[in-house]
Amino acid sequence: MWLVGKDTTGTTGRIAISDTLRAALVRWYTGHGTEADHRASVSLVSTARENHKWIACDCLGERRAPPLMSAAYLSFQETYYLRRLTSRPLHHPDCPFFLPQAPPRIRETAKDSLYSIDLPKGLFSAHQKAPEKLAQKPLDTEPDDRSRHVAIPRLGKLLWLLIERAGTNVLRELPPSGGRQASISAEMRYLKEAAQRLEIAPGVKLSDHLYTTAIDYERERVHARLRSAAKNWPDEFAPQAFLLLEANELTSSEVVTGLGTVEIRNRIQHTGIIRAEVEPPFLVLAVVGEHSRREGYRALRAYAQPVFTGNQFVPTERDHDREVLRALQDAQYALRRSGIRMAAKKILFDLDLPSGSARPDFLVALLDENTGQELRYAMQILQTDDPHYRELRKIERERLGQAGPVISLQLEDISAPRIVAETHRLLE
């Protein structure tokens, strides 16, 4: 077994791992190790990670290209795990690290399933202190689900929580006359105000360690202030800061903004629904913390959320969501000419209803200034004709219908005139 450079085939530049250390890793990974084996294994995988190395297995011999494993780290779960690189050779079936290919599975999405997306619990915290652990090999009796990016990462939920508290997931009503007054500075101000009501550690406000420009990170103001604050940081909590950035471009590990680029230590996380091809802009939340003393404070992880526009941070999931928002925005102008005010809220978390939770695409609020009538309705955007999908949305509609009117529209039928017509129908 060897340590090899990242982005190589593993056939050159090998650094041998001793037989003793390999045996300890195997014992721990297969569930037969001692605590000494565990400490040795954590030391090995952390060394590999900090030195930008992959672990190459010798189960195919010395001459063939080896199976490669990446030492990944889940900060909030305080756990390392060995991730097999699927584009590389498979382990030998008799190898302790062999896992069969994950079976095909339906990729659940927030748009075609009713699984719950709950508010994150506890502090606005995305980085924890050691102790660190190394996950063992999955048991045969455990569900075989090694697909990635299905569940919404905690960092994503925290970003959604901040957006929800700030109200930037609302397509706000228009002023009495003229165009919409929107700006990046106003959106960031709403988010900063919401950050004053959230804590990242007991007695430590998020707003005290929230930065909205790449310059603060590039010039290490974030690092300096965090080092100073760490001296009095509550015990048992890891010092951390957050970058909240409007990005016009993303790579796998870089957030590109108009004022600079921030490199993220790990691959940038995207929506748990799918990593769809979505155009910018993005609203990105990154956590800055210390993973190792040698590296110091770094931007460890980031979650990128597509948003409607650079000055309206309403979350979207795919490009067609922006088309829906543009139709809603055009409908606002048409309705204003009829004396009807409208606002639409993108729903991020499940709504608790008498017969169960549900999550419509939007909640729309109306005020008819001619009659004083107020009304709220849920909007469903139906994307496919898949029978399973339609059955789930039917259940959702039934639950939502207990709380008020529901409008269900085919994606291809979405337009400002259609929304205006449906609104007038509900107000009759």
Secondary structure, DSSP 4 states (H G I P E B T S, - for coil): -EEEETTS-SSSS-EEPPHHHHHHHHHHHTT---HHHHHHHHHHHHHHHHTTEEEEP-TT-SSSPPPEEEEEEEGGGTEEEEEE-TTSPPPPTTSTT--PPPPP-----TTS-----PPPPSSS----PPPPEEPPPPPTTS-----SS-SPPHHHHHHHHHHHHHTTTEEPPPPSSSS----HHHHHHHHHHHHTT-EEETTEEGGGGEE-SHHHHHTTHHHHHHHHHHTTPPTTS---EEEEEEESEE-SSEEEETTEEEE-SSPPB--SS-----PSPEEEEEEEEES-TTT-EEEEEEEEEEEEETTEEEE-SSHHHHHHHHHHHHHHHHHHTTTEEEEEEE--SPEEETTEEE--SEEEEEEETTT--EEEEEEEEE----HHHHHHHHHHHHHHHTTS-EEEEEGGG--HHHHHHHHHHHH-
